[in-house]
Amino acid sequence: MIRVAVVGAVGRMGRMLVAAVAGDDQCRLGAAVIKPSESLLGADVGDVVGVGSLGVPLTDDLAGVVDAFDVLIDFTSPEATMTHVELCRRHGKGIVVGTTGLNQEQKKRLADAAKETSVVFAPNMSVGVNLMFRLLEVAASVLGEDADVEVIEAHHRHKVDSPSGTALKMGEVVADTLGRDLAACAVYGREGHIGPRQRETIGFATVRGGDVIGDHTVLFACEGERVEVTHKASSRVIYARGALRAVRFIADKRAGFFDMQDVLGLKALNA
């Protein structure tokens, strides 16, 4: 049985993760961590999230429960994630990171930690989204330089980073396939008299509002036709299910830096 810890356990995503672990026949919840400022310390996390008592009290001290888990699931903030990754590295604990908004230096720290422990990092844990990454490679390869590429994403009003990590990853997939540098060719929003569109650019458009969980479309606009590859999330449970697949994937690995393409075996299809 794989012992799992969830940080941010009473947040929107944390509640889904706790419920998913509680209902999984290969995993057991070993620890549930919340912010020090929250008022639920000591309460049974299962009672708080509505899945029944799990015998796991809420704590604000991850280091204090490090012996209670084998793999940590982290969907928090970039700063908190860096702290959690360092603790997992020191204690040889696996970590599944779904946090978005990490900068290049923070991503490098994840990769460095993976030299000493196992890390799965993905901006989106959804199986469907990761399949979409593969479909984007195919579309970009076939359409090549004949298409103008635009990435359109929508999320709820509470999301703090823009574009979403998933949208940026989609742009990276297309750019890498076409031999472009996304940092050099990305266009984030347009306003005023901007002149004709440059074919080599990849555009991003962002929508924020209401309770939209996550919609992503990559538009390949050619002369005379358009190809659109779209994924729409209707429940956060898809991210929790993907995170558990990642937990099971790294549970027996001592070290390594992986993504959901590894977890789902999609990279093997490229061989």
RAVENDA-V46944 format. One record per backbone hydrogen bond with DSSP energy under -1.0 kcal/mol. CO is the residue of the C=O (numbers start at 1). NH is the residue of the N-H. Records with the same first field share a line. If there is no record, write none. Layout:
CO=NH, NH
This chain:
2=28
3=70, 71
4=30, 31
5=73
6=33
8=11
11=15
13=17
14=18
15=19
16=20
17=21
18=22
19=23
21=24
26=2
28=4
31=6
32=59
33=8, 9
35=38
40=43
43=58
44=48
45=49
46=51, 52
56=45
58=42
59=34
62=65
63=66
65=68
70=94
71=5
72=96
73=7
74=98
77=81
78=82
79=83
80=84
81=85
82=86
83=87
84=88
85=89
86=90
87=91
88=93
94=72
95=120
96=74
97=122
103=107
104=108
105=109
106=110
107=111
108=112
109=113
110=114
112=115
113=116, 117
114=256
117=256
118=95
119=258
120=97
126=130
127=131
128=132
129=133
130=134
131=135
132=136
133=137
134=138
135=139
136=140
137=141
138=142
139=143
140=144
143=146
148=221
149=203
150=219
151=205
152=217
153=207
154=215
155=209
156=159
164=168
165=169
166=170
167=171
168=172
169=173
170=174
171=175
172=176
173=177
174=178
175=180
181=184, 185
182=186
185=202
187=204
192=194
198=201
202=187
203=151
204=189
205=153
207=155
209=212
210=157
212=156
214=233
215=154
216=231
217=152
218=229
219=150
220=227
221=148
225=222
227=220
229=218
231=216
235=238
236=239, 240
237=241
238=242
239=243
240=244
241=245
242=246
243=247
244=248
245=249
246=250
247=251
250=253
256=119
258=121
259=263
260=264
261=266, 267
267=270
268=271
